[in-house]
Amino acid sequence: MLARRVALVAPARARNCAFLTKMKAMEAETSKLATTLPDGLKEIAESGTEIQASLRAFAADRPELFKAAVAKIAEADAPGIIATTDVARDPKACKYTEEGTLLHEMMQRVYKSDRRMAALGDLEVTLTAADKAAISASLEGAKVSIPDTMSVSKMMS
């Protein structure tokens, strides 16, 4: 029983580290892949290094926000059927892709990304002084009161 309890607690503590480890593995894969890609696609594959570095910096600078984002992503990735519309659609009106094709895999990733972004949109972020300064600088001197917290969906729009 004691071993089982430790097994349940350990993943919760290691989840953030596991996410960064996955990102590092993805960076290694894209680095290998970049050598075989055409010039127009190499930039995308090589950007993995920059993405991973910025993600590590974000995790170090704002650990509480990083943990909340990882938790929201895990919630969005939870197995089960997730309603995407209020009213059921006619199956004949839906567009289907053949399983195992590149298009099918791409659409699965697009839908997964959409679910994650929707889940992150509900996340409330406490703004730091640097965040407030960046927002006021982007507003170019407009006299606007900047709140102490803001939802991610408002920050992205």
N, C-alpha and C positions, 0 to 999 in steps of 0.2 A: 504494500500500500504506500509506503514511503517513497519508493522509487517512482511510482505513478504520479504522486503529487509533484515531485521534482520535475518530471517530464512535462507536466502541464504548465509549470511556472517558467521553465527555461525558455520556451518559444516566445512568451510574451516579452521577456527581457531582450531576447536576441532578434526580435522582429526587425528593428531598425537597422541593426548591423547586417542582417540577412538581405535587406533591401539594397543597401549600399554594395554588398558583395555581388548581388545579381547585376547591378549596374556596372561593376568592374568587369564581370564576365562578359556582359554585352559589349563593353568597350573593346575587350580583347578580340571578340568575334568580328566586330565591325572593322577593326584594324587589319585583320587578316583578309577580310572581304574587300577592303578598299583597294588592295593591289590588283584585283581582277576586274574591278568595275570600270566603266567608261569614265572619261574625265568629268562629265557633267554630274555624275553620281558620287564621285570620290569625296566631294566636299561634304555631302550629307553623312557618309560613313565616317569621315575623319572628325566630324563635329562631336562625336561621342566622348572624346577626351575633354573637350570644353564643358560638355553637359555634366560629365561625372565630376569634374573639378568644382563647378558651380553648385552641384548638389551636395558635395561634401562640405563646402563652405557654408551653405544654407543650413545643413544639419548641425554644424558647429556653432553658427551664430544664433540660430533660433531653434534650439532643440525641442522646446515645447510645441512649437508650430509644426515642426517636422514630424514629431510623434503623432500629432492630431491628423496631419495629412496622410500619413501611412495608415492610420486607423480608418480614415474615411475611404481610402482606396481598398483596404481589406473588406470593408463593409460593402462597397460597390461590387467587388469580385466574389462575394458570397454566392454559393451555388443556389439555384432555384430559379423559378420563372419570375421575371420582373416585367410588370406591365409598362408598356411604352406609350400607350394611348388610353384615353378615357373610355372609348367605345371600341369594341372588337371590330376588326376590319374583315371584309370578305376575303377569304383565302385566295380567290381567283384574282383579286386586285393586287395581291402582294407579289413582289419580285423575289424570285428564289435564285440561288446559285448552286451549282453542283459541288457537293462536298469533295474535298481533296484538290480542288483547283486553286490556283493562285488568287483569283478573284474572291473565292469563298473565304480563304484565310485572311485576305486583306480586309474584307467587310467585317469579319469577326473582330479583328483588331480595332477597326474604326468604331464599331458599336461598343466595344469594351472601353475605349478611350472616351466616348461620349458619356457612358455611365459614370466613369470616374470623374470627369469634369463636372457633371451634374451633382455628384456627391460632394465634391470639393466646393461647389458654389455656395453651399449652406454653411461652410466653415467661417466662424467669426475670428478675425485677426486683431490682436491688440497692436496698435501702431506705435512704433518707437519714435523718438524725436527725429531720427534720420529719415524714417518713412514719411513723417509729416512734412519735413523740409523738402523732400523730393516731390511730394504731391503739390505743395505750394509753389515750387519752382516750375512744375509742369503746367500750372494754371496761369503762369505769366503775370503775376502781380494782382490777380483778381482777389477781391476781398471776400473770402469764403471761410466759414468756420469749419475746421477739419475735426471730425469726431475722434474720440480715443480708440474706438473699435470700428471695424468695417468688415463687411462680408467679402469673401473672395470674389463672388460674382460681380460686385460693384467695382472691385479693383481691376478686374479684367476687362470691363467695358469702358 
